Amino acid sequence: VKVKPNDNVIIYFSGHGNRDQLTDGDYYFIPSDGEAEDISSAVKSTDIIDNFKNIKAKNCLLIMDACFSGLISNSVNKQISIANANKNPEDLPSKWIITSGRATKVSDGIPGSNSPFAAVLLNYLRETTEPSKLTISKLIDHLKDNVPKFNKQQIPFGMSIAGEGELT
């Protein structure tokens, strides 16, 4: 797929994640044929973030539904531009991440069903038909308010990692 400069891109990852407790403590995505405790076939979070930042689209959203997914925020080095201070955030480019949890394990839910995070996300997208209510900030707040109703230890996380736009 060829991405154009005014496109919006959403990448959704649902799978396994782990942190490397023996070496650098970084976060890794585990492939479907990999072992959670063996990072030799895993993808390091810094590699994901570096490639994600290089996507040449106006707005990008990376959604991670995996254990320890909030640790991906440790791979982010964001800078703010004074030049954009007075511009409408909806007109500015942006790159955001949303994770199903922080530095903890997250619930997979009932086998054969969506995870609690995915269920809350999908319900919000189905029920929110008014464009002004479908902003990245409102989505993150909704996830933070509703996912813990299924698992009190699971608190989603969201942040801008590049650009200063408000993804709508």
Backbone as a ProteinNet text record, in pm:
[ID]
protein_1_A
[PRIMARY]
VKVKPNDNVIIYFSGHGNRDQLTDGDYYFIPSDGEAEDISSAVKSTDIIDNFKNIKAKNCLLIMDACFSGLISNSVNKQISIANANKNPEDLPSKWIITSGRATKVSDGIPGSNSPFAAVLLNYLRETTEPSKLTISKLIDHLKDNVPKFNKQQIPFGMSIAGEGELT
[TERTIARY]
84.5	0	89.2	60.7	135.1	63.8	132.8	76.4	109.1	8.2	25.4	31.2	87.2	107.8	-17.5	-134.6	-256.8	-337.6	-283.6	-354.1	-351.5	-445.2	-448.1	-422.7	-334.7	-296.7	-323.3	-389.7	-409.6	-347.3	-262.4	-200.5	-247.2	-304.7	-354.3	-275.9	-212.6	-139.4	-206	-243.9	-297.9	-213.8	-149.1	-61.6	6.7	131.6	206.5	320.7	346.5	458.5	527.7	653.9	728.7	842.6	894.8	1011.1	1130.3	1244.5	1367.4	1426.4	1407.4	1453.6	1601.9	1661.3	1799.9	1899.6	1862.2	1959.9	1916.8	1847.6	1820.3	1685.3	1600.1	1469.1	1373.9	1408.3	1323.8	1203.2	1112.1	988.8	1000.8	942.9	949.3	811.3	784.4	666.2	704.9	622.5	651.7	572	638.3	564.6	479.9	382.1	287.3	356.7	469.7	540.1	654.9	662.1	769.6	730.6	829.5	809.9	823.4	731.7	728.7	859.2	926.6	1049.5	1175	1162.5	1277.7	1268.3	1354.4	1345.5	1427.9	1488.8	1572.6	1493.7	1365.4	1283.8	1187.1	1199.4	1107.3	1151.1	1059.1	1086	1092.3	1202.4	1225.4	1136.8	1086.3	995.3	1058.8	1187.4	1252.8	1249.6	1260.5	1251.5	1110.7	1010.3	871.5	849.2	890	869.1	944.6	1069.2	1146.5	1078.5	1031.4	962.7	827.6	756.7	627.1	642.3	743	766.7	799.4	853	892.6	778.9	661.3	547.3	512.3	506.6	483.7	335.1	259.9	116.6	90.2	-21.9	-54.8	-74.8	-155.3	-184.5	-165.5	-104.6	-84.1	-121.2	-183.4	-221.6	-176.7	-100	-54.9	-128.8	-209.3	-285.2	-224.6	-186.7	-118.8	-202.9	-245.6	-318.3	-231.8	-141.4	-46.1	3.7	46.7	104.3	225	240	350.9	358.7	250.2	254.6	280.6	245.5	272.8	420.5	504.7	648.9	700.7	620.3	665.4	687.5	620.4	637.5	781	854.7	994.3	1083.7	1033.6	1111.1	1087.8	1008.4	968.1	1050.4	1097.5	1166.1	1095.7	1003.9	920.5	967.7	963.1	996.7	876.7	858.2	748	803.8	725.1	766.2	689.9	761.4	699.5	624.6	668.9	608.9	461.5	418.5	280.6	189.7	237.8	164.1	25.2	7.9	-120.3	-201.3	-162.1	-234.2	-340.1	-443.7	-550	-492.8	-502.8	-446.6	-500	-623.8	-680.9	-616.1	-545.7	-478.5	-333.7	-281.6	-140.7	-122.3	-7.6	19.1	41.4	18.3	36.1	65.7	128.7	150.5	120.7	29.7	-16.1	0.1	14.9	7.2	-98.4	-169.6	-261.7	-226.6	-211	-179.5	-289.5	-307.7	-413.8	-383.8	-259.2	-220.1	-89.9	-33.5	92.2	204.4	277.2	389.4	346	230.9	174.5	118.9	80.6	7.9	-133.1	-195.3	-332.4	-419.4	-548.4	-642.3	-666.7	-660.4	-696.8	-848	-916.3	-1060.3	-1097.1	-1219.3	-1271.9	-1222.4	-1169.1	-1124.5	-1234.9	-1198.1	-1293.5	-1363.9	-1337.9	-1397.3	-1286.1	-1325.1	-1227.4	-1176.9	-1057.3	-1006.3	-1094.4	-1094.1	-1172.5	-1135	-1007.3	-962.3	-1022.5	-1011.8	-1065.4	-1216.9	-1285.4	-1430.9	-1473.2	-1405.7	-1438.4	-1406.3	-1293.6	-1255.2	-1357.4	-1392.3	-1487.4	-1625.8	-1671.3	-1802.1	-1803	-1695.8	-1688.1	-1691.4	-1617.2	-1614.4	-1750.6	-1819.6	-1952.7	-2056.7	-2048.4	-2151.2	-2126.1	-2005.5	-1972.9	-1986.9	-2098.9	-2126.7	-2106.9	-2096.2	-2075.7	-1924.9	-1878.7	-1734.5	-1666.6	-1736.1	-1672.7	-1641.9	-1708.5	-1684	-1578.7	-1537.3	-1439.1	-1301.9	-1245.2	-1109.4	-1021	-892.2	-800.2	-804.3	-813.4	-817.4	-940.9	-1055.4	-1179.3	-1176.2	-1116.7	-1103.4	-1015.5	-902.8	-812.5	-883.2	-952.6	-1026	-1131.4	-1202.8	-1305.5	-1242.6	-1131.4	-1063.7	-1017.4	-958.4	-910.9	-1025.7	-1142.4	-1258.6	-1327.4	-1324.8	-1408.3	-1335.6	-1212	-1141	-1121.6	-1087.9	-1072.3	-1198.7	-1314.3	-1437.2	-1432.6	-1351.3	-1334.6	-1214.9	-1113.2	-990.5	-931	-944.9	-904.2	-755.4	-672.3	-528.4	-487.9	-580.2	-548.8	-598	-502.7	-536.3	-470	-549	-491.2	-411.8	-327.8	-238.9	-237.2	-229	-220.2	-137.1	-61.8	19.8	55.4	78.8	131.9	281.9	332.9	476.2	549.6	476.1	535.8	428.4	467.1	370.8	290.2	202	124.7	-23.1	-64.2	-203.1	-292.8	-422.3	-527.3	-592	-569.1	-622.5	-774	-845.3	-991.5	-1038.8
-117.2	0	123.7	213.8	340.1	447.2	502.5	605.5	742	828.4	963.4	1064	1183.3	1281.4	1325.5	1320.4	1361.2	1243.3	1123.3	1004.1	994.5	916.5	877.5	728	684.7	543.5	494.3	378.8	313.8	176	145.7	13.2	-44.4	-163.9	-229.3	-358.3	-370.4	-491.9	-555.9	-680.7	-758.3	-884.3	-902.1	-1018.9	-1021.1	-1062	-1076.1	-976.6	-932.3	-843.5	-885.3	-850.3	-882.5	-783.9	-775.1	-691.4	-781.7	-734	-810.2	-773.6	-859.9	-831.8	-862.2	-934.8	-975.3	-873	-798.4	-706.6	-561.6	-506.7	-363.3	-323.4	-418.7	-386	-327.6	-333.4	-276.8	-366.3	-315.5	-384.8	-450.4	-570.1	-645.3	-697.1	-700.3	-764.9	-906.9	-999.4	-1141	-1188.3	-1244.4	-1295.7	-1416.5	-1446.8	-1554.5	-1689.9	-1710.2	-1837.6	-1828.8	-1717.6	-1699.2	-1740.3	-1747.3	-1779.1	-1650.5	-1629	-1505.2	-1479.6	-1584.4	-1567.7	-1563.4	-1585.1	-1586.4	-1466.7	-1366.6	-1244.5	-1251.7	-1366.2	-1374.7	-1355.3	-1387.2	-1368.3	-1250.5	-1176.2	-1066.1	-937.1	-841.1	-710.8	-607	-535.2	-436	-313.4	-258	-143.1	-22.1	-0.2	113.8	100.1	-22.9	-44.3	-12.7	-52	-22.8	127.8	197.4	342.3	414.5	376.5	442.1	426.6	307.1	284.4	354.9	355.7	422.5	572.8	634.1	777.2	810.9	716.6	740.4	723.2	686.6	675.6	816.2	834.3	967	992.2	1000.3	1029.8	1146	1214.8	1329.2	1284.4	1180	1130.6	980	934.1	790.5	753.9	639.1	588.6	443.7	414.6	279.5	235	128.7	75.5	-59.6	-74.4	-195.3	-263.4	-385.7	-463.8	-583.6	-562.2	-666.3	-638.6	-743.6	-727.4	-633.9	-552.5	-458.8	-354.7	-338.7	-249.1	-103.4	-61.9	75.4	108	5.3	27.8	84.1	75.9	131.1	281.8	345.9	490.6	525.6	430.3	453.8	469.2	429.1	436.8	567.7	657.4	780.8	898.6	978.3	1103.5	1210.8	1282.8	1379.6	1521.8	1600.5	1742	1824.3	1938.3	2029.8	2148.2	2196.4	2310	2436.1	2543.1	2672.1	2725.9	2690.5	2741.4	2703.4	2597.2	2550.5	2594.5	2680	2716.7	2774.2	2849.9	2915.2	2848.8	2730.7	2662.1	2568.7	2543	2451.7	2309.7	2242.7	2107.7	2007.6	2026.9	1933.3	1947.2	2058.5	2080.6	2034	2002.7	1965	1813.8	1771	1627.3	1570.8	1440.6	1378.8	1230.5	1180	1036.4	1006.2	910.8	875.5	726.3	690.8	550.2	537.3	427	388.5	245.3	220.6	85.4	34.1	-95.5	-156.4	-155.9	-129.8	-125.5	-49.5	-59.9	10.8	-92.6	-96.1	-188.9	-316.4	-370.4	-488.4	-584.6	-700.8	-793.8	-739.8	-773	-729.4	-851.4	-832.7	-942.8	-976.1	-1105.6	-1153.8	-1170.5	-1173.3	-1192.9	-1339.2	-1362.1	-1497.5	-1554.2	-1676.5	-1734.4	-1730.5	-1688.3	-1678.5	-1544.3	-1457.1	-1323.1	-1218.7	-1093.2	-985.3	-965.5	-909.7	-871.9	-759.3	-735.8	-624	-490.6	-468.2	-345.1	-333	-440.1	-438.5	-420.1	-484.6	-472.5	-328.7	-263.3	-124.3	-33.1	-55.2	24.1	10.3	-112.6	-136	-79.8	-96.5	-40.6	111.4	176	321.8	365.7	297.3	333.5	310.6	203.4	175.6	278.2	318.1	404.1	553.5	590.9	732.1	772	830.4	867.8	1016.7	1094.9	1239.1	1267.4	1324.1	1346.4	1424.8	1522	1602.2	1519.7	1406.5	1320.1	1214.1	1203.7	1102.1	1166.5	1209.8	1262.8	1165.7	1173.8	1082.9	1103.4	1227.7	1255.8	1194.8	1208.2	1152.2	999.6	941.7	796.5	745.5	809.8	768.2	779.4	890.4	907	798.1	766.1	661.4	526	493.7	367	363.3	473.1	479.7	465.4	519.5	512.9	377.7	306.6	187.4	53.7	45	-83.6	-132.3	-44.1	-92.4	-151.9	-128.3	-191.4	-343	-389.6	-532.8	-589.8	-506.2	-548.9	-425.7	-416.9	-296.6	-264.7	-365.3	-342.6	-298.6	-299.2	-267.6	-126.7	-35	104	139.7	160.2	197.5	327.9	346.5	461.8	516.1	646.8	705.9	832.2	854.2	975.1	1007.7	1134.5	1179.1	1151.8	1096.2	1068.7	1152.8	1219.1	1307	1399.2	1518.8	1614.4	1671.4	1762.7	1828.4	1832	1747	1746.9	1666.3	1693.8	1618	1531	1404.2	1309	1300.9	1325.2	1316.5	1217.8
0	0	0	-88.8	-98.2	-16.1	80.6	167.4	107.7	105.4	51.1	166.7	142.6	249.8	325.3	265.5	336.1	388.9	383.2	430.6	582.8	634.8	775.1	779.7	869.1	879.1	1020.9	1030.8	1160.6	1153.2	1251.5	1263.6	1396.5	1391.4	1512.4	1532.8	1649.3	1683.5	1802.8	1787.7	1897.6	1905.6	2015.6	2027	2161.3	2159.4	2283.7	2288.9	2409.4	2433.4	2560.6	2570.8	2691.6	2706.2	2824.6	2847.9	2870.7	2830.9	2848.5	2983.8	3079.6	3215.5	3233.3	3139.5	3155.9	3102.8	2999.1	2941.4	2956.4	2857.7	2856.7	2913.5	2949.3	3003.8	2901.9	2773.5	2668.8	2645.1	2563.4	2532.3	2395	2382.1	2257.5	2218.6	2088.8	2033.3	1998.5	2037.8	2015.1	1893.7	1791.7	1675	1713.4	1629.1	1661.1	1679.4	1614	1628.5	1729.1	1803.3	1899.5	2039.9	2124.5	2265.9	2346.8	2440	2517.9	2593.4	2635	2713	2626.7	2495.7	2405.6	2311.3	2334	2254.1	2124.9	2096.8	1977.1	1848	1847.5	1727.1	1741.4	1850.8	1879.5	1809.5	1804.5	1743.8	1854.8	1862.1	1966.7	1945.2	2054.2	2045.7	1977.9	1998.2	1933.5	1781.9	1731.4	1586.4	1535.8	1613	1575.3	1571.8	1676.9	1684.6	1573.5	1549.2	1443.3	1307.7	1277.1	1149.3	1145.4	1256.7	1264.1	1238.6	1298.6	1280.2	1134.7	1060.4	921.9	821.5	865.8	774.4	727.1	597.3	538.1	515.3	623.2	618.4	713.1	692.5	778.6	922.9	941.5	1076	1081	1190	1209.3	1352.8	1366.8	1498	1508.9	1612.4	1642.5	1767.4	1754.6	1867	1903.1	2029.4	2076.2	2184.1	2157.8	2257.3	2292	2387	2426	2567.4	2635.2	2768	2761.2	2862.6	2878.3	2766.2	2688.4	2572.3	2608.9	2729.6	2771.1	2776.2	2785.5	2787.4	2656	2549.9	2422.4	2433.9	2529	2547.5	2588.5	2645.2	2682.3	2559.3	2442.2	2318.5	2244.5	2302.9	2235.1	2284.5	2189.5	2219.6	2138.6	2200.8	2129.3	2152.9	2045.5	2054.7	2010.2	2073.5	2042.7	1964.4	1865.4	1782.7	1821.8	1846.1	1877.4	1755.7	1636	1511.9	1498.6	1563.8	1550.9	1665.4	1753.6	1875	1848.4	1741.8	1715.7	1605.6	1563.4	1455.6	1512.6	1434.1	1473.6	1480.2	1595	1607.7	1504.6	1458.3	1360.6	1223.2	1199.6	1071.6	1072	1188.8	1202	1190.7	1139.2	1134.1	1274.7	1288.3	1419.6	1406.9	1510	1525.5	1672.3	1694.5	1828.1	1851.6	1980	2018.8	2128.4	2123.4	2230	2267.1	2396.4	2442	2534.3	2535.9	2615.9	2764.6	2800.2	2940.3	2954.2	3067.9	3094.5	3104.2	3212.1	3226.4	3298.1	3257.2	3322.5	3217.9	3265.2	3179.2	3160.6	3046.9	3019	2994	3007.2	2991.6	2844.8	2813.7	2679.8	2668.7	2782.1	2781.8	2766.5	2727.3	2709.5	2576.2	2573.9	2447.2	2341.1	2221.3	2112.2	2103.2	2200.2	2201.2	2197.2	2174.1	2178.3	2320.4	2331	2462.4	2516.2	2648.1	2701.3	2635.3	2611.8	2546	2406.1	2327.2	2190.4	2191.7	2285.4	2293.4	2322.6	2417.2	2450.7	2332.3	2268.3	2151.2	2038.7	2004.6	1895.4	1926.5	2049.6	2087.3	2075.1	2117.3	2107.2	1960.4	1876.3	1734.2	1668	1705.8	1650.1	1695.1	1820.9	1879.9	1859.8	1825.4	1811.3	1664.7	1633.1	1494	1468.9	1574	1558.7	1550.1	1437.5	1418.2	1530.4	1589.5	1694.8	1819.7	1836.3	1951.9	1923.3	1798.7	1761	1741	1852.9	1851.5	1928.4	1904.4	1971.7	2123.4	2166.7	2311.5	2377.1	2311.6	2367.2	2365.5	2261.6	2256	2370.1	2391.7	2500.1	2635.4	2657.2	2783.6	2801.1	2694.1	2700.1	2736.9	2674.8	2705.5	2850.8	2897.8	3036.9	3136.4	3101.5	3191.1	3189.8	3077	3063	3066.2	3020.3	3024.2	3168.2	3264.8	3402.7	3463.4	3404	3453.1	3434.8	3340.1	3315.2	3389.9	3410.6	3477.4	3545.3	3678	3751.4	3738.2	3715	3702.5	3561.8	3467.7	3328.3	3295.4	3282.1	3250	3117.5	3012.6	2883.6	2892.1	2793.2	2788.9	2646.8	2632	2500.1	2503.4	2396.1	2388	2244.3	2220.8	2093.3	2094.2	1985.6	1982.1	1878.7	1790.9	1691.1	1637.6	1599.6	1550	1664.9	1632.7	1736.9	1705	1613.5	1571.7	1662.2	1649.6	1718.1	1612.4	1619.9	1522.2	1537	1426.6	1429.1	1325.2
[MASK]
++++++++++++++++++++++++++++++++++++++++++++++++++++++++++++++++++++++++++++++++++++++++++++++++++++++++++++++++++++++++++++++++++++++++++++++++++++++++++++++++++++++++

